[in-house]
């Protein structure tokens, strides 16, 4: 007879949880701006989007990137690493299906992650909530969901100049070549 013992391990906290530095190091493999944006577009395609739109808006001495689609909602696979590689402040995901009465919002605090690379308190990085469209803290999001019954808006706050260059360079590299 075996003496088998077991223990539940909390993988989000405690000694077995990876620290933030792991995600920061993973994001370095996505150093090409086109690869990073492709990760977000792939998620839109996986959600059956027919239309994906990328916009940039100047904000607080930097710029933000908005990726909108008319898909069936966002799964978010791979987006955290891509977001860490591109944005300094936060990744915000707003998603709504035709069945949802409320807007689903996920907020990933990239500033906290970058400021505390040795931490492993993952719950502090994420905030999830449901809200009415009019309650969204962003006019672009409100405008999009006032027009669309379903879809996703991804907002990357404070883009890293060392990865993307200036807003003008980003717009020329990513947006200008793909406008119809």
Backbone as a printed PyTorch tensor [residue, N CA C, xyz], in Angstrom:
tensor([[[  0.8330,  -1.1680,   0.0000],
         [  0.0000,   0.0000,   0.0000],
         [  0.8850,   1.2420,   0.0000]],

        [[  0.5700,   2.1790,  -0.8970],
         [  1.3450,   3.4150,  -0.9900],
         [  0.9180,   4.4160,   0.0580]],

        [[  1.8770,   5.1460,   0.5590],
         [  1.5800,   6.2760,   1.4240],
         [  1.5660,   7.5240,   0.5600]],

        [[  0.4280,   7.7840,  -0.0120],
         [  0.2840,   8.9180,  -0.9190],
         [ -0.3320,  10.0780,  -0.1760]],

        [[  0.3010,  11.2150,  -0.2380],
         [ -0.2810,  12.4060,   0.3710],
         [ -0.4630,  13.4540,  -0.7100]],

        [[ -1.4310,  14.2880,  -0.5170],
         [ -1.6860,  15.3340,  -1.5010],
         [ -1.9610,  16.6450,  -0.7910]],

        [[ -1.8050,  17.6970,  -1.5400],
         [ -2.0260,  19.0330,  -1.0010],
         [ -2.5220,  19.9180,  -2.1300]],

        [[ -3.5440,  20.7110,  -1.8620],
         [ -3.9970,  21.6810,  -2.8450],
         [ -3.0260,  22.8420,  -2.8690]],

        [[ -2.6560,  23.2580,  -4.0670],
         [ -1.7050,  24.3530,  -4.2160],
         [ -2.4040,  25.5140,  -4.8930]],

        [[ -2.3530,  26.6610,  -4.2680],
         [ -2.9450,  27.8710,  -4.8360],
         [ -1.9540,  28.4470,  -5.8400]],

        [[ -2.2800,  28.3400,  -7.1150],
         [ -1.3500,  28.8010,  -8.1550],
         [ -1.4480,  30.2970,  -8.4240]],

        [[ -2.4080,  30.9860,  -7.7900],
         [ -2.5140,  32.4330,  -7.9740],
         [ -1.7900,  33.2060,  -6.8710]],

        [[ -1.5530,  32.5570,  -5.7330],
         [ -0.8660,  33.1950,  -4.6110],
         [  0.0700,  32.1750,  -3.9880]],

        [[  0.9570,  32.6470,  -3.1740],
         [  1.8060,  31.7210,  -2.4410],
         [  3.0750,  31.3690,  -3.1810]],

        [[  3.8630,  30.4700,  -2.6100],
         [  5.1950,  30.1810,  -3.1320],
         [  5.2040,  29.5260,  -4.5130]],

        [[  4.1160,  28.8730,  -4.9170],
         [  4.0950,  28.2040,  -6.2220],
         [  3.6060,  29.1230,  -7.3460]],

        [[  3.0360,  30.2530,  -6.9990],
         [  2.5280,  31.1670,  -8.0270],
         [  3.6990,  31.8780,  -8.7080]],

        [[  3.6500,  31.9910, -10.0320],
         [  4.7270,  32.7210, -10.7130],
         [  4.6500,  34.1970, -10.3620]],

        [[  5.8110,  34.8490, -10.2950],
         [  5.7580,  36.2770, -10.0190],
         [  5.5580,  37.0450, -11.3210]],

        [[  5.2740,  38.3230, -11.1850],
         [  4.9820,  39.1540, -12.3560],
         [  6.1260,  39.1390, -13.3550]],

        [[  7.3510,  38.9660, -12.8360],
         [  8.5280,  39.0010, -13.7000],
         [  8.4250,  37.9640, -14.8230]],

        [[  7.7620,  36.8420, -14.5510],
         [  7.5810,  35.8040, -15.5670],
         [  6.8220,  36.3490, -16.7740]],

        [[  5.7280,  37.0510, -16.5220],
         [  4.9490,  37.6370, -17.6090],
         [  5.7280,  38.7450, -18.3110]],

        [[  6.4800,  39.5310, -17.5560],
         [  7.2940,  40.5880, -18.1550],
         [  8.3270,  39.9940, -19.1120]],

        [[  8.9460,  38.8840, -18.7100],
         [  9.9410,  38.2330, -19.5600],
         [  9.3000,  37.6070, -20.7950]],

        [[  8.1080,  37.0260, -20.6330],
         [  7.3980,  36.4650, -21.7850],
         [  7.0650,  37.5510, -22.8050]],

        [[  6.7280,  38.7160, -22.3260],
         [  6.3240,  39.8030, -23.2330],
         [  7.4960,  40.2780, -24.0950]],

        [[  8.7030,  40.0890, -23.6330],
         [  9.8700,  40.5170, -24.4180],
         [ 10.0040,  39.7420, -25.7280]],

        [[  9.4320,  38.5370, -25.7640],
         [  9.4870,  37.7610, -27.0100],
         [  8.5870,  38.3670, -28.0800]],

        [[  7.6930,  39.2560, -27.6720],
         [  6.8010,  39.9450, -28.6090],
         [  7.2930,  41.3710, -28.8240]],

        [[  8.5110,  41.5200, -29.2830],
         [  9.1050,  42.8480, -29.3980],
         [  8.7700,  43.5460, -30.7090]],

        [[  8.1770,  42.8510, -31.6550],
         [  7.8140,  43.4420, -32.9280],
         [  6.3840,  43.9720, -32.8420]],

        [[  6.1970,  45.2410, -33.1400],
         [  4.8920,  45.8850, -33.0210],
         [  3.8310,  45.1800, -33.8580]],

        [[  4.2020,  44.6750, -35.0160],
         [  3.2470,  43.9760, -35.8730],
         [  2.7850,  42.6610, -35.2460]],

        [[  3.6960,  41.9460, -34.5940],
         [  3.3590,  40.6990, -33.9080],
         [  2.4120,  40.9720, -32.7490]],

        [[  2.6700,  42.0480, -32.0290],
         [  1.8250,  42.4060, -30.8850],
         [  0.4080,  42.7240, -31.3530]],

        [[  0.2600,  43.5700, -32.3470],
         [ -1.0650,  43.9370, -32.8480],
         [ -1.7580,  42.7130, -33.4500]],

        [[ -0.9980,  41.8510, -34.1250],
         [ -1.5760,  40.6370, -34.7100],
         [ -2.2150,  39.7510, -33.6460]],

        [[ -1.6440,  39.7300, -32.4480],
         [ -2.2120,  38.9260, -31.3560],
         [ -3.6370,  39.3780, -31.0390]],

        [[ -3.8550,  40.6890, -31.0230],
         [ -5.1950,  41.2240, -30.7500],
         [ -6.1430,  40.9610, -31.9170]],

        [[ -5.6600,  41.1280, -33.1300],
         [ -6.4850,  40.8900, -34.3170],
         [ -6.8640,  39.4060, -34.3990]],

        [[ -5.9380,  38.5110, -34.0720],
         [ -6.2350,  37.0710, -34.0520],
         [ -7.3860,  36.7550, -33.1000]],

        [[ -7.4080,  37.4120, -31.9460],
         [ -8.5100,  37.1980, -31.0020],
         [ -9.8350,  37.6490, -31.6040]],

        [[ -9.8110,  38.7420, -32.3570],
         [-11.0280,  39.2160, -33.0220],
         [-11.5070,  38.2120, -34.0640]],

        [[-10.5840,  37.6960, -34.8380],
         [-10.9310,  36.7090, -35.8680],
         [-11.4840,  35.4420, -35.2130]],

        [[-10.8570,  35.0080, -34.1190],
         [-11.3450,  33.8310, -33.3930],
         [-12.7610,  34.0300, -32.8660]],

        [[-13.1490,  35.2850, -32.6450],
         [-14.4880,  35.6080, -32.1470],
         [-15.4620,  35.8660, -33.2990]],

        [[-15.0930,  35.4390, -34.5040],
         [-15.9560,  35.5640, -35.6920],
         [-16.2100,  36.9980, -36.1220]],

        [[-15.2720,  37.8800, -35.8740],
         [-15.4380,  39.2810, -36.2870],
         [-15.3470,  39.3970, -37.8050]],

        [[-16.2320,  40.1950, -38.3580],
         [-16.1810,  40.5200, -39.7790],
         [-15.3760,  41.7960, -40.0030]],

        [[-15.3890,  42.6640, -39.0020],
         [-14.7020,  43.9500, -39.0960],
         [-13.8410,  44.1610, -37.8530]],

        [[-12.5820,  44.5010, -38.0540],
         [-11.6690,  44.8560, -36.9680],
         [-11.1270,  46.2350, -37.3030]],

        [[-11.1780,  47.1380, -36.3470],
         [-10.7180,  48.5070, -36.5690],
         [ -9.7000,  48.8700, -35.4920]],

        [[ -8.6290,  49.5330, -35.9060],
         [ -7.5960,  49.9800, -34.9710],
         [ -7.5110,  51.5000, -35.0550]],

        [[ -7.6040,  52.1510, -33.9130],
         [ -7.5020,  53.6100, -33.8380],
         [ -6.4970,  53.9900, -32.7630]],

        [[ -5.9430,  55.1670, -32.8890],
         [ -5.0770,  55.7120, -31.8480],
         [ -5.6080,  57.0800, -31.4420]],

        [[ -5.4760,  57.3740, -30.1610],
         [ -5.9220,  58.6600, -29.6300],
         [ -4.8530,  59.1800, -28.6860]],

        [[ -4.4410,  60.4230, -28.8990],
         [ -3.4660,  61.0320, -27.9960],
         [ -4.0970,  61.2380, -26.6330]],

        [[ -3.3230,  60.9400, -25.5800],
         [ -3.8220,  61.0650, -24.2170],
         [ -2.6630,  61.2080, -23.2490]],

        [[ -2.7180,  62.2360, -22.4300],
         [ -1.7610,  62.4300, -21.3370],
         [ -0.3020,  62.3260, -21.7620]],

        [[  0.0790,  62.9850, -22.8510],
         [  1.4670,  62.9910, -23.2970],
         [  1.9110,  61.7020, -23.9570]],

        [[  1.0060,  60.7910, -24.1580],
         [  1.2850,  59.5270, -24.8190],
         [  0.1430,  59.2890, -25.7960]],

        [[ -0.1180,  58.0370, -26.1180],
         [ -1.3090,  57.7230, -26.8920],
         [ -1.8270,  56.3570, -26.5030]],

        [[ -3.1200,  56.1680, -26.7530],
         [ -3.7920,  54.9140, -26.4720],
         [ -4.1770,  54.2560, -27.7890]],

        [[ -4.2500,  52.9380, -27.7850],
         [ -4.6770,  52.1810, -28.9610],
         [ -6.0200,  51.5380, -28.6380]],

        [[ -6.9480,  51.6750, -29.5810],
         [ -8.2730,  51.0650, -29.4840],
         [ -8.4090,  50.0500, -30.6130]],

        [[ -8.7660,  48.8310, -30.2540],
         [ -9.0260,  47.7910, -31.2400],
         [-10.4760,  47.3740, -31.0260]],

        [[-11.3110,  47.5880, -32.0510],
         [-12.7240,  47.2500, -31.9440],
         [-13.0680,  46.1820, -32.9710]],

        [[-14.0410,  45.3420, -32.6070],
         [-14.5150,  44.3490, -33.5640],
         [-15.9900,  44.0740, -33.3300]],

        [[-16.6160,  43.4630, -34.3330],
         [-18.0310,  43.1190, -34.2620],
         [-18.2270,  41.6230, -34.0430]],

        [[-17.2890,  41.0060, -33.3510],
         [-17.3340,  39.5660, -33.1100],
         [-18.2690,  39.1780, -31.9840]],

        [[-18.1560,  37.9120, -31.5820],
         [-19.0540,  37.3190, -30.5880],
         [-18.5610,  37.4540, -29.1550]],

        [[-17.6190,  38.3010, -28.9040],
         [-17.0580,  38.4400, -27.5620],
         [-15.6240,  37.9590, -27.5540]],

        [[-14.9040,  38.3370, -26.5430],
         [-13.4650,  38.1250, -26.5280],
         [-13.0740,  37.0570, -25.5190]],

        [[-12.2050,  36.1470, -25.9360],
         [-11.6620,  35.1300, -25.0330],
         [-10.3970,  35.6310, -24.3360]],

        [[ -9.6100,  36.4620, -25.0030],
         [ -8.4530,  37.0760, -24.3750],
         [ -7.1920,  36.2510, -24.3240]],

        [[ -7.1420,  35.1230, -25.0000],
         [ -5.9700,  34.2600, -24.9570],
         [ -4.7670,  34.9780, -25.5730]],

        [[ -3.6550,  35.0420, -24.8340],
         [ -2.4260,  35.6370, -25.3510],
         [ -2.3610,  37.1470, -25.2590]],

        [[ -3.4500,  37.7790, -24.8840],
         [ -3.4620,  39.2480, -24.8970],
         [ -2.6670,  39.8640, -23.7550]],

        [[ -2.5670,  39.1930, -22.6190],
         [ -1.8160,  39.7800, -21.5120],
         [ -0.3590,  40.0080, -21.8740]],

        [[  0.2760,  39.0090, -22.4700],
         [  1.6790,  39.1670, -22.8690],
         [  1.8290,  40.2580, -23.9150]],

        [[  0.9240,  40.2840, -24.8760],
         [  0.9730,  41.3180, -25.9090],
         [  0.7740,  42.7000, -25.2970]],

        [[ -0.1560,  42.8140, -24.3610],
         [ -0.4170,  44.1060, -23.7170],
         [  0.7890,  44.5860, -22.9250]],

        [[  1.4200,  43.6800, -22.1920],
         [  2.5980,  44.0350, -21.4020],
         [  3.7090,  44.5420, -22.3250]],

        [[  3.8020,  43.9610, -23.5050],
         [  4.8280,  44.3710, -24.4530],
         [  4.5730,  45.7170, -25.0940]],

        [[  3.3390,  46.2040, -25.0590],
         [  3.0030,  47.4320, -25.7700],
         [  2.5720,  48.5880, -24.8760]],

        [[  1.8130,  48.3210, -23.8370],
         [  1.2290,  49.4010, -23.0360],
         [  1.8840,  49.5060, -21.6590]],

        [[  1.9590,  50.7350, -21.1360],
         [  2.5530,  50.9680, -19.8190],
         [  1.5160,  50.9340, -18.6980]],

        [[  0.2920,  51.3900, -18.9740],
         [ -0.6690,  51.6420, -17.9130],
         [ -1.6820,  50.5190, -17.7040]],

        [[ -2.4340,  50.1690, -18.7550],
         [ -3.4630,  49.1480, -18.5580],
         [ -3.9370,  48.5490, -19.8790]],

        [[ -4.5240,  47.3750, -19.7350],
         [ -5.2670,  46.7120, -20.7910],
         [ -6.6990,  46.6770, -20.3040]],

        [[ -7.6030,  47.2360, -21.0890],
         [ -9.0240,  47.2050, -20.7470],
         [ -9.7500,  46.4840, -21.8690]],

        [[-10.6040,  45.5460, -21.4970],
         [-11.3810,  44.8010, -22.4710],
         [-12.8610,  44.9830, -22.1360]],

        [[-13.6030,  45.4770, -23.1050],
         [-15.0400,  45.6500, -22.9910],
         [-15.6640,  44.7170, -24.0180]],

        [[-16.5810,  43.8610, -23.5810],
         [-17.1220,  42.8670, -24.5000],
         [-18.6080,  42.6670, -24.2330]],

        [[-19.3390,  42.4330, -25.3180],
         [-20.7830,  42.2400, -25.2090],
         [-21.2280,  41.3040, -26.3190]],

        [[-22.0450,  40.3180, -25.9660],
         [-22.6690,  39.4560, -26.9580],
         [-24.1160,  39.8970, -27.1220]],

        [[-24.7990,  39.3390, -28.0920],
         [-26.2090,  39.7030, -28.2850],
         [-27.0670,  39.2270, -27.1150]],

        [[-26.5970,  38.2440, -26.3570],
         [-27.3330,  37.7360, -25.1930],
         [-27.1100,  38.5690, -23.9380]],

        [[-26.0100,  39.3240, -23.8950],
         [-25.6770,  40.1010, -22.6980],
         [-26.5470,  41.3510, -22.5770]],

        [[-27.0730,  41.5570, -21.3980],
         [-27.8060,  42.7950, -21.1340],
         [-26.8420,  43.8970, -20.6920]],

        [[-25.7330,  43.4880, -20.0940],
         [-24.7390,  44.4350, -19.5910],
         [-23.4310,  44.2710, -20.3500]],

        [[-22.6020,  45.2660, -20.2140],
         [-21.2660,  45.2780, -20.8110],
         [-20.3030,  44.6060, -19.8350]],

        [[-19.4970,  43.6820, -20.3150],
         [-18.4850,  43.0270, -19.4820],
         [-17.1890,  43.8090, -19.6140]],

        [[-16.5900,  44.1550, -18.4850],
         [-15.3460,  44.9230, -18.4900],
         [-14.2910,  44.1810, -17.6850]],

        [[-13.1140,  44.0490, -18.2800],
         [-11.9550,  43.4910, -17.5770],
         [-10.8540,  44.5350, -17.6310]],

        [[-10.2130,  44.7700, -16.5050],
         [ -9.1250,  45.7440, -16.4170],
         [ -7.9000,  45.0270, -15.8810]],

        [[ -6.7900,  45.1250, -16.6020],
         [ -5.5270,  44.5040, -16.2240],
         [ -4.5400,  45.6290, -15.9480]],

        [[ -4.1040,  45.7690, -14.7080],
         [ -3.2670,  46.8880, -14.2660],
         [ -1.7970,  46.6360, -14.6010]],

        [[ -1.3730,  47.1400, -15.7550],
         [  0.0070,  46.9480, -16.2010],
         [  0.9950,  47.8030, -15.4170]],

        [[  0.5490,  48.9530, -14.9490],
         [  1.4270,  49.8230, -14.1540],
         [  1.8450,  49.0940, -12.8740]],

        [[  0.8940,  48.4730, -12.1920],
         [  1.2160,  47.7340, -10.9640],
         [  2.1640,  46.5800, -11.2830]],

        [[  1.9280,  45.8870, -12.3740],
         [  2.7860,  44.7780, -12.7640],
         [  4.2180,  45.2690, -12.9950]],

        [[  4.3580,  46.3660, -13.7420],
         [  5.6990,  46.8960, -14.0380],
         [  6.3920,  47.4650, -12.8030]],

        [[  5.6190,  48.0430, -11.8930],
         [  6.1950,  48.6480, -10.6850],
         [  6.5610,  47.6170,  -9.6180]],

        [[  6.0080,  46.4120,  -9.6960],
         [  6.2190,  45.3770,  -8.6730],
         [  6.5530,  44.0330,  -9.3090]],

        [[  7.6560,  43.9230, -10.0540],
         [  7.9190,  42.6990, -10.8210],
         [  8.1170,  41.4420,  -9.9830]],

        [[  8.4450,  41.5630,  -8.7190],
         [  8.6760,  40.3780,  -7.8930],
         [  7.4330,  39.9210,  -7.1360]],

        [[  6.3370,  40.6380,  -7.2830],
         [  5.1000,  40.2560,  -6.6120],
         [  4.4530,  39.0780,  -7.3330]],

        [[  3.5700,  38.3890,  -6.6270],
         [  2.7820,  37.3430,  -7.2650],
         [  1.3260,  37.3950,  -6.8150]],

        [[  0.8640,  38.5710,  -6.4320],
         [ -0.5240,  38.7650,  -6.0150],
         [ -1.3650,  39.0910,  -7.2460]],

        [[ -1.6910,  38.0690,  -8.0250],
         [ -2.3550,  38.2440,  -9.3130],
         [ -3.7420,  38.8590,  -9.1750]],

        [[ -4.4160,  38.6190,  -8.0640],
         [ -5.7530,  39.1810,  -7.8880],
         [ -5.7480,  40.7080,  -7.8770]],

        [[ -4.6480,  41.3100,  -7.4420],
         [ -4.5560,  42.7740,  -7.4170],
         [ -4.4590,  43.3640,  -8.8230]],

        [[ -4.0360,  42.5700,  -9.8000],
         [ -3.8540,  43.0720, -11.1660],
         [ -5.1500,  43.1320, -11.9630]],

        [[ -6.1140,  42.2990, -11.6110],
         [ -7.3180,  42.1530, -12.4150],
         [ -8.5400,  42.7100, -11.7120]],

        [[ -9.4150,  43.3250, -12.5000],
         [-10.7000,  43.7920, -12.0120],
         [-11.7340,  43.4500, -13.0720]],

        [[-12.7860,  42.7540, -12.6660],
         [-13.8640,  42.3810, -13.5830],
         [-15.1610,  42.9780, -13.0650]],

        [[-15.9740,  43.4740, -13.9970],
         [-17.2650,  44.0180, -13.6000],
         [-18.2210,  44.0090, -14.7820]],

        [[-19.4860,  44.1050, -14.4680],
         [-20.5150,  44.2860, -15.4820],
         [-21.1420,  45.6460, -15.2430]],

        [[-21.4020,  46.3630, -16.3220],
         [-21.9720,  47.6890, -16.1940],
         [-22.8410,  48.0190, -17.3960]],

        [[-23.7000,  49.0030, -17.2290],
         [-24.4720,  49.5050, -18.3520],
         [-23.5210,  50.2380, -19.2790]],

        [[-23.8120,  50.2320, -20.5650],
         [-22.9350,  50.8680, -21.5490],
         [-22.6430,  52.3150, -21.1560]],

        [[-23.6510,  53.0380, -20.7160],
         [-23.4760,  54.4570, -20.3610],
         [-22.5420,  54.6510, -19.1750]],

        [[-22.2920,  53.6040, -18.4060],
         [-21.4060,  53.6810, -17.2420],
         [-19.9400,  53.4470, -17.5900]],

        [[-19.6470,  53.0640, -18.8190],
         [-18.2610,  52.8190, -19.2060],
         [-17.4520,  54.0940, -19.0140]],

        [[-16.2340,  53.9800, -18.4790],
         [-15.4350,  55.1710, -18.1890],
         [-14.6790,  55.7160, -19.4030]],

        [[-15.1860,  55.4570, -20.5930],
         [-14.4780,  55.8690, -21.7990],
         [-15.5000,  56.2090, -22.8870]],

        [[-15.4140,  57.4040, -23.4340],
         [-16.3630,  57.8600, -24.4580],
         [-16.3000,  57.0210, -25.7270]],

        [[-15.1100,  56.5430, -26.1040],
         [-14.9790,  55.7040, -27.2980],
         [-15.7460,  54.3960, -27.1320]],

        [[-15.6990,  53.8470, -25.9420],
         [-16.3990,  52.5910, -25.6510],
         [-17.9080,  52.8190, -25.6970]],

        [[-18.3650,  53.8860, -25.0700],
         [-19.7920,  54.2150, -25.0760],
         [-20.2830,  54.4060, -26.5090]],

        [[-19.5300,  55.1420, -27.2890],
         [-19.8950,  55.4000, -28.6740],
         [-19.9900,  54.0970, -29.4800]],

        [[-19.0010,  53.2140, -29.3300],
         [-18.9970,  51.9440, -30.0670],
         [-20.2250,  51.1120, -29.7290]],

        [[-20.5080,  50.9090, -28.4290],
         [-21.6050,  50.0350, -28.0320],
         [-22.9720,  50.7110, -28.1630]],

        [[-23.0090,  52.0010, -28.3970],
         [-24.2640,  52.6670, -28.7440],
         [-24.6620,  52.3210, -30.1800]],

        [[-23.6570,  52.0360, -31.0150],
         [-23.8940,  51.6770, -32.4260],
         [-24.0060,  50.1750, -32.6400]],

        [[-23.2560,  49.3850, -31.8700],
         [-23.1480,  47.9390, -32.0900],
         [-23.8580,  47.1640, -30.9820]],

        [[-24.5650,  46.0990, -31.3530],
         [-25.2500,  45.2540, -30.3710],
         [-24.3030,  44.2570, -29.7110]],

        [[-23.1940,  43.9460, -30.3950],
         [-22.2200,  42.9850, -29.8680],
         [-20.8330,  43.3950, -30.3450]],

        [[-19.8300,  42.8290, -29.7120],
         [-18.4580,  43.1020, -30.1240],
         [-17.5340,  43.2840, -28.9420]],

        [[-16.3410,  43.7390, -29.2600],
         [-15.3000,  43.9350, -28.2480],
         [-14.5510,  45.2200, -28.5380]],

        [[-14.2130,  45.9260, -27.4700],
         [-13.3130,  47.0710, -27.5460],
         [-12.1440,  46.7760, -26.6180]],

        [[-10.9550,  46.7880, -27.1750],
         [ -9.7330,  46.6060, -26.3900],
         [ -9.0450,  47.9640, -26.3450]],

        [[ -8.6790,  48.3950, -25.1450],
         [ -7.9940,  49.6700, -24.9830],
         [ -6.6470,  49.4040, -24.3280]],

        [[ -5.5910,  49.8240, -25.0040],
         [ -4.2330,  49.7490, -24.4650],
         [ -3.8330,  51.1630, -24.0760]],

        [[ -3.6370,  51.4080, -22.7930],
         [ -3.3650,  52.7510, -22.2760],
         [ -1.8620,  53.0220, -22.1810]],

        [[ -1.4810,  54.1880, -22.6380],
         [ -0.0970,  54.6850, -22.5820],
         [  0.8680,  53.7340, -23.2880]],

        [[  0.9210,  53.8600, -24.5730],
         [  1.7480,  52.9860, -25.3980],
         [  3.2330,  53.2730, -25.1660]],

        [[  4.0220,  52.2160, -25.1510],
         [  5.4700,  52.3230, -24.9290],
         [  6.1520,  52.8330, -26.1970]],

        [[  6.7550,  54.0130, -26.1010],
         [  7.4600,  54.5810, -27.2520],
         [  8.6490,  53.7250, -27.6770]],

        [[  9.2890,  53.0530, -26.7070],
         [ 10.4550,  52.2380, -27.0530],
         [ 10.0790,  51.0430, -27.9280]],

        [[  8.8200,  50.6490, -27.9300],
         [  8.3530,  49.5570, -28.7770],
         [  7.7180,  50.0890, -30.0570]],

        [[  6.8670,  51.1070, -29.9090],
         [  6.0630,  51.5680, -31.0450],
         [  6.6070,  52.7940, -31.7550]],

        [[  7.4790,  53.5320, -31.0880],
         [  7.8520,  54.8430, -31.6110],
         [  6.7450,  55.8370, -31.2820]],

        [[  6.7520,  56.9440, -31.9480],
         [  5.7390,  57.9670, -31.7040],
         [  4.3830,  57.5260, -32.2510]],

        [[  3.3400,  58.2590, -31.8970],
         [  2.0070,  57.9820, -32.4360],
         [  2.0310,  58.0710, -33.9550]],

        [[  2.7200,  59.0710, -34.4780],
         [  2.8070,  59.2480, -35.9300],
         [  3.4700,  58.0310, -36.5880]],

        [[  4.5370,  57.5380, -35.9750],
         [  5.2350,  56.3630, -36.5190],
         [  4.3500,  55.1210, -36.4260]],

        [[  3.6750,  54.9520, -35.2940],
         [  2.7680,  53.8230, -35.1140],
         [  1.6590,  53.8730, -36.1670]],

        [[  1.0260,  55.0470, -36.3070],
         [ -0.0530,  55.1990, -37.2840],
         [  0.4290,  54.8580, -38.6910]],

        [[  1.6160,  55.3270, -39.0360],
         [  2.1530,  55.0690, -40.3780],
         [  2.4470,  53.5770, -40.5530]],

        [[  3.0440,  52.9540, -39.5510],
         [  3.4480,  51.5510, -39.6430],
         [  2.2620,  50.5950, -39.6060]],

        [[  1.3310,  50.8330, -38.7060],
         [  0.2310,  49.8930, -38.4940],
         [ -1.0240,  50.2910, -39.2590]],

        [[ -1.4050,  51.5540, -39.1550],
         [ -2.7050,  51.9550, -39.6840],
         [ -2.6950,  52.3090, -41.1620]],

        [[ -1.6990,  53.0780, -41.5940],
         [ -1.6990,  53.5850, -42.9530],
         [ -1.6700,  52.4740, -43.9980]],

        [[ -0.9370,  51.4250, -43.7370],
         [ -0.8030,  50.3360, -44.7020],
         [ -2.0200,  49.4230, -44.7610]],

        [[ -2.9520,  49.5960, -43.8180],
         [ -4.0700,  48.6690, -43.7480],
         [ -5.4340,  49.3410, -43.8840]],

        [[ -5.4600,  50.5940, -44.2020],
         [ -6.7340,  51.2930, -44.3920],
         [ -7.2670,  50.9930, -45.7880]],

        [[ -8.5760,  50.8400, -45.8460],
         [ -9.1780,  50.5770, -47.1620],
         [ -9.8100,  51.8200, -47.7210]]])
